[in-house]
Amino acid sequence: MTQRVDRIAQLLNCPVKGKEIRQAILETRKEAEATDEESDDAQAGPNLADTGQDGEDDV
């Protein structure tokens, strides 16, 4: 049985486009991590000012 050629690995090791592809992957991962952190902050919980539990009456 012959081994399948991993086309992605070939592209990453390509002397012409490999560096560009690796850089694009790194940038995409950084953007995805930043987006995940922002969504985690938004899901952290409600702000006390929004819940009315800060001890002040909103009259």
Secondary structure by P-SEA (a helix, b strand, c coil): cbbbbcaaaaaaaccccaaaaaaaaaaaaaaaaaaaaaaaaaacccccccccccccccc
